[in-house]
C-alpha cells in the first residue's frame, strides 16, 4: 500500500533521528517563523463531501492542529469560523484564504478564551457569520514547559492561563454553543497524551487535559438524549507554534523521539480524526470517546 502524502512529507521534514531543528519564539508563536513550516494538509488533503453544508467553529484555528482541521473541514464541505488571539491575526487571515479557496465561507472571530464574556461573544459572532452552528471543536490550548522543575517552577500566572484557556474556555464555549446545536450535531474536544502519561515539566497542562477527558464523558452523557455527540482527540507531540513558543530549544529538538514511530506529527496527520468524529454519517454512534493520535504512545 502506498504511503500517504502527509506521512511521507512528515518523515522528510524531520532529521535522521526524528527531531526538528532547535528554535524558539515568543508566545503564542507564528507559523511562518517555524523551521520547517508545518504541513497542515494544504497540498495533500482531498475532500469527499463528508461535512457538506455543515457549519463549524474551531478555537485555536489559526495554526497547528486547528489550522489543519479548518482546511480539512472546508474541503469536506463545511463553512468554518476560527477563533484565535488578536496577535495571531496574520496566521488567521492565511487560514481564511485556504477556507475560501475551498469554496466555503470563512469567519474570523478573535478573542481570548480566558474571559467568560469573550467566549459568549465568540460563539455569537460565529453563528451570525455562518448562519448557524453544527460542529464545535475546542482546540485552543496553552502550556509552558519548565524543564524538570515541576511544581517548584509553577508560576501562578502560568497556572491561571493554562486552566482558564484549556478548561474554562472549553466549558464556556461549549455552554454558549448549546443553544445553537441540535440532533446530529457534535462537540469535539482536544485533550492530550499528557492526560495519560504526564510530563513533570507540564503538571498544570497535563491536569487540564485529564480534566477534559472527564468533561468529554460528562457532556456525552448529558447531551446524548438530545442527539448531540461529544468526543475528543488526544494528540501526541505535534509540530505547532506552541512548541517553539513554550519550550526550550533543546526540548523542541527532542520532541517525538520517544514515540514508537520515532518522530513528531505534522498537524495534517491529526485532521482525519476530527473529520471522522464530525461526520454525522461515519460517527453517528460514536460519543464519549477519546481517539488517540499519538505515534504509538498509549491512551488507556
C-alpha positions as a Markdown table, in Angstrom:
| # | Residue | x | y | z |
|---|---|---|---|---|
| 1 | Unk | 0.0 | 0.0 | 0.0 |
| 2 | Unk | 1.5 | 3.4 | -0.9 |
| 3 | Unk | 2.4 | 5.8 | 1.9 |
| 4 | Unk | 0.1 | 8.8 | 2.3 |
| 5 | Unk | 1.5 | 12.2 | 1.1 |
| 6 | Unk | 1.2 | 13.6 | 4.6 |
| 7 | Unk | 3.2 | 10.8 | 6.3 |
| 8 | Unk | 5.8 | 10.8 | 3.6 |
| 9 | Unk | 6.2 | 14.6 | 4.0 |
| 10 | Unk | 6.3 | 14.3 | 7.8 |
| 11 | Unk | 9.3 | 11.9 | 7.6 |
| 12 | Unk | 11.1 | 14.2 | 5.1 |
| 13 | Unk | 10.7 | 17.2 | 7.4 |
| 14 | Unk | 12.3 | 15.5 | 10.5 |
| 15 | Unk | 16.1 | 14.9 | 10.8 |
| 16 | Unk | 17.7 | 11.5 | 10.7 |
| 17 | Unk | 16.9 | 10.9 | 14.4 |
| 18 | Unk | 13.2 | 12.1 | 14.1 |
| 19 | Unk | 13.6 | 15.6 | 15.6 |
| 20 | Unk | 13.3 | 19.2 | 14.5 |
| 21 | Unk | 15.9 | 22.0 | 14.5 |
| 22 | Unk | 16.4 | 23.8 | 17.8 |
| 23 | Unk | 14.4 | 27.1 | 17.8 |
| 24 | Unk | 12.4 | 29.4 | 20.0 |
| 25 | Unk | 9.7 | 32.0 | 19.6 |
| 26 | Unk | 7.8 | 34.3 | 21.9 |
| 27 | Unk | 4.3 | 33.1 | 22.9 |
| 28 | Unk | 1.9 | 32.4 | 21.3 |
| 29 | Unk | 4.1 | 31.8 | 18.2 |
| 30 | Unk | 3.5 | 32.2 | 14.5 |
| 31 | Unk | 3.5 | 29.6 | 11.7 |
| 32 | Unk | 5.7 | 31.4 | 9.2 |
| 33 | Unk | 8.6 | 31.7 | 11.7 |
| 34 | Unk | 8.8 | 27.9 | 12.2 |
| 35 | Unk | 11.6 | 25.9 | 10.6 |
| 36 | Unk | 10.4 | 23.9 | 8.8 |
| 37 | Unk | 6.9 | 25.3 | 8.3 |
| 38 | Unk | 4.4 | 22.7 | 9.4 |
| 39 | Unk | 2.2 | 20.7 | 7.0 |
| 40 | Unk | -1.5 | 21.4 | 7.5 |
| 41 | Unk | -2.7 | 19.5 | 4.5 |
| 42 | Unk | -2.5 | 22.5 | 2.2 |
| 43 | Unk | -1.2 | 20.3 | -0.7 |
| 44 | Unk | -2.5 | 16.9 | 0.4 |
| 45 | Unk | -6.0 | 16.9 | 1.9 |
| 46 | Unk | -8.6 | 15.8 | -0.6 |
| 47 | Unk | -12.3 | 16.3 | 0.4 |
| 48 | Unk | -15.1 | 13.8 | -0.2 |
| 49 | Unk | -18.1 | 15.8 | 0.9 |
| 50 | Unk | -18.3 | 14.3 | 4.4 |
| 51 | Unk | -19.3 | 17.6 | 6.0 |
| 52 | Unk | -21.2 | 19.1 | 3.2 |
| 53 | Unk | -23.4 | 22.1 | 4.3 |
| 54 | Unk | -22.3 | 21.9 | 7.9 |
| 55 | Unk | -21.1 | 24.9 | 9.9 |
| 56 | Unk | -18.1 | 24.6 | 12.3 |
| 57 | Unk | -16.4 | 26.7 | 15.0 |
| 58 | Unk | -12.8 | 25.9 | 15.7 |
| 59 | Unk | -10.9 | 27.5 | 18.6 |
| 60 | Unk | -7.2 | 27.9 | 18.1 |
| 61 | Unk | -8.0 | 27.6 | 14.3 |
| 62 | Unk | -5.2 | 29.9 | 13.1 |
| 63 | Unk | -2.3 | 27.5 | 13.4 |
| 64 | Unk | -1.3 | 23.9 | 14.2 |
| 65 | Unk | -4.0 | 21.3 | 14.6 |
| 66 | Unk | -6.8 | 23.8 | 14.4 |
| 67 | Unk | -5.5 | 25.2 | 11.1 |
| 68 | Unk | -5.3 | 21.6 | 9.7 |
| 69 | Unk | -8.8 | 20.8 | 10.9 |
| 70 | Unk | -10.1 | 24.1 | 9.4 |
| 71 | Unk | -8.6 | 23.3 | 6.0 |
| 72 | Unk | -9.9 | 19.7 | 6.1 |
| 73 | Unk | -13.4 | 20.7 | 7.2 |
| 74 | Unk | -13.6 | 23.3 | 4.4 |
| 75 | Unk | -12.5 | 20.8 | 1.8 |
| 76 | Unk | -15.1 | 18.3 | 3.2 |
| 77 | Unk | -17.8 | 20.9 | 2.5 |
| 78 | Unk | -18.2 | 22.9 | 5.8 |
| 79 | Unk | -18.2 | 26.6 | 6.4 |
| 80 | Unk | -15.7 | 27.4 | 9.1 |
| 81 | Unk | -15.3 | 30.1 | 11.8 |
| 82 | Unk | -12.0 | 30.2 | 13.5 |
| 83 | Unk | -11.2 | 31.7 | 16.9 |
| 84 | Unk | -7.7 | 33.0 | 17.8 |
| 85 | Unk | -5.8 | 35.6 | 19.8 |
| 86 | Unk | -5.6 | 39.0 | 18.2 |
| 87 | Unk | -1.8 | 38.7 | 18.0 |
| 88 | Unk | -2.3 | 35.7 | 15.7 |
| 89 | Unk | -4.1 | 37.7 | 13.1 |
| 90 | Unk | -1.6 | 37.1 | 10.4 |
| 91 | Unk | -2.0 | 33.3 | 10.7 |
| 92 | Unk | -5.8 | 33.6 | 10.9 |
| 93 | Unk | -6.1 | 35.5 | 7.7 |
| 94 | Unk | -3.9 | 32.9 | 5.9 |
| 95 | Unk | -6.2 | 30.1 | 7.1 |
| 96 | Unk | -9.3 | 32.1 | 5.9 |
| 97 | Unk | -7.7 | 32.2 | 2.5 |
| 98 | Unk | -7.4 | 28.4 | 2.4 |
| 99 | Unk | -11.1 | 28.0 | 3.5 |
| 100 | Unk | -12.2 | 30.4 | 0.8 |
| 101 | Unk | -10.1 | 28.6 | -1.8 |
| 102 | Unk | -12.1 | 25.5 | -1.0 |
| 103 | Unk | -15.3 | 27.5 | -1.9 |
| 104 | Unk | -16.5 | 27.8 | 1.6 |
| 105 | Unk | -17.3 | 30.7 | 4.0 |
| 106 | Unk | -14.6 | 31.7 | 6.4 |
| 107 | Unk | -15.5 | 33.7 | 9.5 |
| 108 | Unk | -12.8 | 35.2 | 11.8 |
| 109 | Unk | -13.7 | 35.6 | 15.5 |
| 110 | Unk | -10.7 | 36.7 | 17.5 |
| 111 | Unk | -11.0 | 36.7 | 21.3 |
| 112 | Unk | -9.4 | 35.4 | 24.5 |
| 113 | Unk | -11.0 | 32.2 | 25.8 |
| 114 | Unk | -9.9 | 33.1 | 29.3 |
| 115 | Unk | -12.8 | 35.5 | 29.6 |
| 116 | Unk | -16.3 | 34.2 | 30.0 |
| 117 | Unk | -18.0 | 37.0 | 28.1 |
| 118 | Unk | -15.5 | 36.7 | 25.3 |
| 119 | Unk | -16.5 | 33.1 | 24.8 |
| 120 | Unk | -20.1 | 34.1 | 24.6 |
| 121 | Unk | -19.3 | 36.7 | 22.1 |
| 122 | Unk | -17.1 | 34.4 | 20.0 |
| 123 | Unk | -19.9 | 31.8 | 19.6 |
| 124 | Unk | -22.5 | 34.6 | 18.9 |
| 125 | Unk | -20.3 | 36.1 | 16.1 |
| 126 | Unk | -19.5 | 32.7 | 14.7 |
| 127 | Unk | -23.2 | 31.8 | 14.5 |
| 128 | Unk | -24.1 | 35.2 | 12.9 |
| 129 | Unk | -21.3 | 34.9 | 10.3 |
| 130 | Unk | -22.0 | 31.2 | 9.5 |
| 131 | Unk | -25.8 | 31.3 | 9.7 |
| 132 | Unk | -25.9 | 28.5 | 12.3 |
| 133 | Unk | -23.7 | 26.0 | 14.0 |
| 134 | Unk | -23.3 | 22.2 | 13.9 |
| 135 | Unk | -19.8 | 21.4 | 15.0 |
| 136 | Unk | -17.7 | 22.9 | 17.8 |
| 137 | Unk | -14.0 | 22.0 | 18.0 |
| 138 | Unk | -12.5 | 23.1 | 21.3 |
| 139 | Unk | -8.9 | 23.0 | 20.2 |
| 140 | Unk | -7.1 | 26.1 | 21.7 |
| 141 | Unk | -4.7 | 25.3 | 24.4 |
| 142 | Unk | -1.7 | 26.7 | 26.4 |
| 143 | Unk | 1.2 | 25.1 | 28.2 |
| 144 | Unk | 4.6 | 26.3 | 29.5 |
| 145 | Unk | 7.2 | 23.6 | 29.9 |
| 146 | Unk | 9.5 | 24.1 | 32.9 |
| 147 | Unk | 12.3 | 21.6 | 32.4 |
| 148 | Unk | 12.3 | 19.2 | 35.3 |
| 149 | Unk | 11.3 | 21.8 | 37.9 |
| 150 | Unk | 7.7 | 20.5 | 38.0 |
| 151 | Unk | 5.7 | 22.0 | 40.8 |
| 152 | Unk | 8.6 | 24.1 | 42.1 |
| 153 | Unk | 8.6 | 26.0 | 38.8 |
| 154 | Unk | 4.9 | 26.5 | 38.6 |
| 155 | Unk | 4.1 | 30.3 | 38.5 |
| 156 | Unk | 0.6 | 31.5 | 39.4 |
| 157 | Unk | 0.2 | 33.3 | 36.1 |
| 158 | Unk | 1.1 | 30.2 | 34.1 |
| 159 | Unk | -1.3 | 28.0 | 36.1 |
| 160 | Unk | -4.1 | 30.6 | 35.7 |
| 161 | Unk | -3.5 | 30.9 | 31.9 |
| 162 | Unk | -3.4 | 27.1 | 31.4 |
| 163 | Unk | -6.6 | 26.4 | 33.4 |
| 164 | Unk | -8.6 | 29.3 | 32.1 |
| 165 | Unk | -7.6 | 28.6 | 28.4 |
| 166 | Unk | -7.8 | 24.8 | 28.3 |
| 167 | Unk | -10.6 | 24.1 | 30.8 |
| 168 | Unk | -12.6 | 27.2 | 31.4 |
| 169 | Unk | -12.6 | 28.1 | 27.7 |
| 170 | Unk | -13.8 | 24.7 | 26.7 |
| 171 | Unk | -16.6 | 24.8 | 29.1 |
| 172 | Unk | -17.7 | 28.3 | 28.3 |
| 173 | Unk | -17.5 | 27.8 | 24.5 |
| 174 | Unk | -19.5 | 24.6 | 24.8 |
| 175 | Unk | -22.1 | 26.1 | 27.1 |
| 176 | Unk | -22.6 | 29.1 | 24.7 |
| 177 | Unk | -22.9 | 26.7 | 21.7 |
| 178 | Unk | -25.6 | 24.5 | 23.2 |
| 179 | Unk | -28.4 | 26.9 | 22.4 |
| 180 | Unk | -27.5 | 26.5 | 18.7 |
| 181 | Unk | -26.7 | 22.8 | 18.5 |
| 182 | Unk | -29.3 | 20.2 | 17.7 |
| 183 | Unk | -29.8 | 16.5 | 17.0 |
| 184 | Unk | -26.9 | 15.2 | 14.8 |
| 185 | Unk | -24.5 | 18.0 | 15.8 |
| 186 | Unk | -21.3 | 17.5 | 17.8 |
| 187 | Unk | -18.6 | 18.8 | 20.1 |
| 188 | Unk | -15.0 | 17.7 | 19.7 |
| 189 | Unk | -12.5 | 18.5 | 22.5 |
| 190 | Unk | -8.8 | 18.3 | 22.2 |
| 191 | Unk | -7.1 | 16.5 | 25.1 |
| 192 | Unk | -3.6 | 15.1 | 25.0 |
| 193 | Unk | -1.4 | 12.1 | 25.6 |
| 194 | Unk | -0.3 | 14.1 | 28.6 |
| 195 | Unk | -3.6 | 13.2 | 30.3 |
| 196 | Unk | -2.4 | 9.6 | 30.4 |
| 197 | Unk | 1.4 | 9.9 | 30.7 |
| 198 | Unk | 2.0 | 13.4 | 32.2 |
| 199 | Unk | 5.4 | 15.1 | 32.0 |
| 200 | Unk | 6.9 | 16.6 | 35.1 |
| 201 | Unk | 7.5 | 19.8 | 33.2 |
| 202 | Unk | 3.8 | 20.2 | 32.3 |
| 203 | Unk | 2.0 | 19.5 | 35.6 |
| 204 | Unk | -0.7 | 22.1 | 35.0 |
| 205 | Unk | -1.2 | 21.4 | 31.3 |
| 206 | Unk | -1.5 | 17.6 | 31.9 |
| 207 | Unk | -4.0 | 18.2 | 34.7 |
| 208 | Unk | -6.3 | 20.3 | 32.4 |
| 209 | Unk | -6.1 | 17.7 | 29.7 |
| 210 | Unk | -7.1 | 14.9 | 32.1 |
| 211 | Unk | -10.0 | 17.1 | 33.2 |
| 212 | Unk | -11.1 | 17.4 | 29.6 |
| 213 | Unk | -11.3 | 13.7 | 29.3 |
| 214 | Unk | -13.8 | 13.8 | 32.2 |
| 215 | Unk | -15.6 | 16.8 | 30.6 |
| 216 | Unk | -16.0 | 14.8 | 27.4 |
| 217 | Unk | -17.5 | 11.9 | 29.2 |
| 218 | Unk | -19.8 | 14.1 | 31.3 |
| 219 | Unk | -21.1 | 16.1 | 28.3 |
| 220 | Unk | -21.6 | 12.9 | 26.2 |
| 221 | Unk | -23.9 | 11.6 | 29.0 |
| 222 | Unk | -25.7 | 14.9 | 29.4 |
| 223 | Unk | -26.2 | 15.7 | 25.7 |
| 224 | Unk | -26.7 | 12.2 | 24.4 |
| 225 | Unk | -30.5 | 12.3 | 24.9 |
| 226 | Unk | -30.6 | 15.4 | 22.7 |
| 227 | Unk | -28.8 | 13.6 | 19.9 |
| 228 | Unk | -25.6 | 15.7 | 20.3 |
| 229 | Unk | -22.4 | 13.7 | 20.2 |
| 230 | Unk | -19.3 | 14.7 | 22.3 |
| 231 | Unk | -15.9 | 13.2 | 21.7 |
| 232 | Unk | -12.3 | 14.1 | 22.0 |
| 233 | Unk | -8.9 | 13.7 | 20.2 |
| 234 | Unk | -5.8 | 13.1 | 22.2 |
| 235 | Unk | -2.7 | 14.2 | 20.2 |
| 236 | Unk | 0.8 | 13.1 | 21.0 |
| 237 | Unk | 3.7 | 15.5 | 20.1 |
| 238 | Unk | 2.7 | 17.7 | 17.1 |
| 239 | Unk | 4.7 | 20.3 | 15.2 |
| 240 | Unk | 2.8 | 23.5 | 16.0 |
| 241 | Unk | 3.8 | 27.1 | 17.0 |
| 242 | Unk | 3.0 | 26.2 | 20.6 |
| 243 | Unk | 6.2 | 24.1 | 20.8 |
| 244 | Unk | 8.9 | 26.6 | 20.0 |
| 245 | Unk | 6.9 | 29.3 | 21.8 |
| 246 | Unk | 6.8 | 27.4 | 25.1 |
| 247 | Unk | 9.7 | 25.0 | 25.2 |
| 248 | Unk | 13.5 | 25.4 | 25.4 |
| 249 | Unk | 15.2 | 24.9 | 22.0 |
| 250 | Unk | 16.8 | 21.5 | 23.1 |
| 251 | Unk | 13.3 | 20.3 | 24.2 |
| 252 | Unk | 11.9 | 21.2 | 20.8 |
| 253 | Unk | 14.6 | 19.2 | 19.0 |
| 254 | Unk | 13.8 | 16.1 | 21.1 |
| 255 | Unk | 10.0 | 16.2 | 20.6 |
| 256 | Unk | 8.5 | 12.9 | 19.2 |
| 257 | Unk | 11.7 | 10.9 | 19.5 |
| 258 | Unk | 10.2 | 9.0 | 22.4 |
| 259 | Unk | 7.2 | 7.7 | 20.4 |
| 260 | Unk | 7.2 | 4.2 | 18.9 |
| 261 | Unk | 7.0 | 5.8 | 15.5 |
| 262 | Unk | 10.1 | 7.9 | 16.4 |
| 263 | Unk | 9.1 | 11.3 | 15.2 |
| 264 | Unk | 6.8 | 14.3 | 15.9 |
| 265 | Unk | 3.5 | 14.5 | 13.9 |
| 266 | Unk | 2.5 | 17.1 | 11.4 |
| 267 | Unk | -0.8 | 18.8 | 12.1 |
| 268 | Unk | -2.3 | 17.3 | 8.9 |
| 269 | Unk | -1.9 | 13.9 | 10.4 |
| 270 | Unk | -4.4 | 14.9 | 13.1 |
| 271 | Unk | -7.1 | 16.2 | 10.8 |
| 272 | Unk | -8.6 | 12.9 | 9.8 |
| 273 | Unk | -9.6 | 12.0 | 13.4 |
| 274 | Unk | -11.6 | 15.3 | 13.7 |
| 275 | Unk | -13.2 | 14.8 | 10.3 |
| 276 | Unk | -14.3 | 11.3 | 11.3 |
| 277 | Unk | -15.8 | 12.5 | 14.6 |
| 278 | Unk | -17.5 | 15.4 | 13.0 |
| 279 | Unk | -19.1 | 13.3 | 10.3 |
| 280 | Unk | -22.8 | 12.7 | 11.0 |
| 281 | Unk | -22.7 | 9.6 | 8.8 |
| 282 | Unk | -19.4 | 8.0 | 9.8 |
| 283 | Unk | -19.5 | 8.7 | 13.6 |
| 284 | Unk | -23.3 | 8.7 | 14.2 |
| 285 | Unk | -23.0 | 6.2 | 17.0 |
| 286 | Unk | -19.7 | 7.5 | 18.4 |
| 287 | Unk | -19.9 | 9.6 | 21.6 |
| 288 | Unk | -17.9 | 9.8 | 24.9 |
| 289 | Unk | -14.8 | 8.5 | 23.1 |
| 290 | Unk | -11.2 | 9.8 | 23.1 |
| 291 | Unk | -9.3 | 9.0 | 19.9 |
| 292 | Unk | -5.6 | 8.9 | 20.4 |
| 293 | Unk | -3.3 | 10.1 | 17.6 |
| 294 | Unk | 0.0 | 9.7 | 19.4 |
| 295 | Unk | 2.6 | 7.9 | 17.2 |
| 296 | Unk | 2.0 | 4.8 | 19.3 |
| 297 | Unk | 2.0 | 6.2 | 22.9 |
| 298 | Unk | -0.8 | 4.6 | 24.8 |
| 299 | Unk | -4.0 | 6.4 | 25.8 |
| 300 | Unk | -5.6 | 4.0 | 28.2 |
